[in-house]
Amino acid sequence: MQLRSILLLLCGLLLAVGTASADEILSVKAGYISLSPDGDFAVDGGGLAGTRINLKDDLNYDDSEDFIGEAALNLGPFRLSAGYLPIEFSGNGNLKRQIIFNGQTFNVNTNVSSDVNIDMYDFGLVWHIINIDDLPVRLQFGPELSVKYIDGEVSMRDSSGALNEKDSISAPVPTIGARARVGLADWLALVGRVGYLEYDGNTLLDADGQIEFSPLPLVGVYAGYRYIDMEVDESGVFIDATLDGPYGGLFVRF
């Protein structure tokens, strides 16, 4: 049923754009991102509320560095996109205080290791209500509806192996925002995107800006900065954190 709905949506978009054309129909980006974490998380379990654990102070979490990707299909004023962002943090240290994680108690001075692994799949639809290409600069701007599917796992274990706890969360998170692209020249463009959601005390802000440089018509490089601010309290998992950092890579377009 879901596949049928997607096919109907694509057909509707094709009919809507008619004979309209864009400079590019398909673009593919591959790059590398470095994200720095800041904030707290907690995991409830066994009828016990989890201790709020600071990513930096308690467990010395390092930065997340990994490959990212995005593919986009331009259909006249519409833009369909699919992106992938892996987030992997790990840290360890001797606890300066007692911590309760997933119903288990990790005592003071215990050497603890912890990992946070999140796969974020981002599907977006933009309607460029402003789509001007007959000026010295090309301007595109419009609202964006995005669904971010988050599949994450948080784990904690002591050095002896006596305690090894983990919990996971998986959920689709819709956001509403906007996307803009300013083509300063055929070989240079600025791109900005922001999405936001707030419901039942949970919030998610995802924003990034980038610059595209393409000395060759179909090939180029890009660089940008991404900022994610989330506060989630679902299924016994609490996260109040910001992730931000630079990224860059290559792209091709057809």
N, C-alpha and C positions, 0 to 999 in steps of 0.2 A: 504494500500500500504506500509506503514511504517513497519507494522508487518511482511509482506511478505519479505521485504528487510532484516529485522533482522534475520528471519529464514534462509534465503539463506546464510547470512554471517556465522551463526553458523554452517550450514552444510558444508560450504567451509572450515572453520577452522578444523572441525572434519576430513575431507578428507585430509587436509594438514598435520595434525599431525600423521595420520595413526596409527601405533601401538605404538607410543611414549608414555611414561608414566612419571609421576612426583611423587614426594613424597606425594603430596596432590593434590586432584582434586578440592575440595571445601573448602573454609575457610570463617568464619564469625567472625567479630569483633564488639564488642559493648563497648563503653567507655564514658568518660566525658572529656570535654575540657573547658579551661578558656582562653578567648581572650581579650587582652587589645587594645582599639582603640586609634588612634592618627591621626589627619588630619582635613580636612574641608569637608563640604557639602553645597549645595545650591539647591533651587527649584525655577524655574521661573514660572510665571503665570500672567494672566491678562495684558500681554504686558510689564510686569516689570521684570527686571533681579533680581534674588534672591541674597540676601546677603550671602557671604561665612561665614558659621558658624563653629567655631572651636569646635570639639567634647569635648575637655577638658576644655578650658578656658571659653567658653560661657555658656555651659549647664551641665558641671560636669558629663559627661557620665561615668557610671560605667562599669565594665567588663561584658562580655557575658559569662555565664556559662550554659552549656546545654549538653545533651546526644548526642552522635554521633554514626554512624554505617557504616559498610562496608561489602560487600559480594564479593568474588572473585572466579572465575572459571579458573583453570589452565588446558590448553589443549596443552600438549607438550611445544613448545617454545612460545605459546601464552598465554596471561593472560587477561581475561575480568573482569572488576570490576565495581561496582556501590556503590557509597558512598553518605551519607547524612550529611550535616553540617548546623545546625540552628545557626543563629547569631541574638542575641537580646540585644540591648543597650537601656538604658533609662537614663534620667537625668532631672534636673530642676535647676532653679536659677533665680535671679533677673537680668535682662538684663542690661549690662553696656553701651549698645549702641543700636541704632535703628536697627531693622532687618526686612527685607522684605522676606517673605516666601510664595510661591505660590500665589503671587499677593496681599497679605495682609501685613499690617504694624504692627509690634509689637514694641511698644515704649519703651524708656529707663525706667528702674526701674519696668517694668512689670514682674510679676512672671510667668514664662513659664515652661511647661513640654514638653518633646519631647521623641519620641520613634523611633528607627530604627529596623525593623524586616526583616530579610533576610533568605530565605530558599535556600540553594545551593545543587543541585543534581549533582553529579559528575560521569560521565560514561567514563571509560578509556579502551583502548586496547593497550597492550604492546606486542612487538615482541622481545623476548630475543635472539638477534643475538649471544650473548655469553651465553651459558648454560652448564656449566661444573660441573659435580657431581662426578668425579672419582679422585678427589684430597683430601688432608686432609681438605680443605675448599670447600664449594660449592659456585660458582660464577654465578650470573645471571645479565645480563645487556642488555638493549635495548631501542630503541626509544618508546615513548608513544604518542598516539593521544588521547586527552581527550576532552569531551564536558561538560561544566559546565552550567547547566541551573539555572539562578538566578531569583528568584521571591521575590521582595522586596517592602517594604512600609516605607515611612518616614512621621511622623506626628508631629504637633506642636500645642499647645493650651495654652491659658492663664488661670489663676486661676479663673477668673470670668465666664468662659465659653462662653464669647462673641465671641472669635475667636477660631476656631477649624479646622485646615487645615491639609490635607494629600495629598500625591501623591504616585504613585507606578510605578515600572518599572519591566518588565519581558523580559528576553532575553536569548537565548543560546549563550554561549561564548566558541568557540573552542580554545584549546591550544595545542602546540607542545612542547614536552620535552623528558625526559628520566626517567627511573626507574632502580635502582640497588638493589640487595640483596646479602649479603655475609653471608653464613652460617658458622660460626666459629666452630660449633659443632651441633650435632643433637638437642640440647636443647637451642642453642643461635644463634641469627642472627641479623644483622644490615641491615636496609632498608632505602633507600633514594629515594626521588622523587621530580621532579621539572617540572613545565610547564609554558609556557610564550606565550603571545599574544600581538601584537601591530598592530593597524589598525586605520586609520583616527583620530589620536591623542589620541585614547584610548589604555590603556595598562593594562595588568593583569599578575602578577607574583605570582605563588602559589608553595611553596616549603615546604617540611617537611622531617624530619628524625626521625627514631624510632629504638628501640631495642626490640626484641622479646625474651622472656624467657619461655621455655616450659619444666618443669621438668617431665611432663607426656607426652606421645607420641602425644595425640590428644588435649590436653588442655594447655593453657598458659596464660601469662600476657604480656602486652606490654606498653611502654611509649615512648613519643616523644615530639617534638616541631614543631609547624606549623607557617608559616609566609606567609601572603597574602598582596601584595602591589597592589592597584588598582587605576586607574585614568580613570573615566568614565564621559562622557558628552553626554547624550542621552535623548531625549524626555523631555527636560527641567529640567532634574535631573543631578546635577554635584556632583561627589564624588572623592575626592583625599585623600586617607586614607591608613593606614597600620593597619593590625590586626595581632597580634602574641601572642602566649602563649603555655603553656604545655598541654598535654593530656595523658590519660592512660586508660587502661581497660583490658578486658578479650577477649580471642579468642578460637575458636574450629576449628579443621580441620579434613577432612575425606579423 
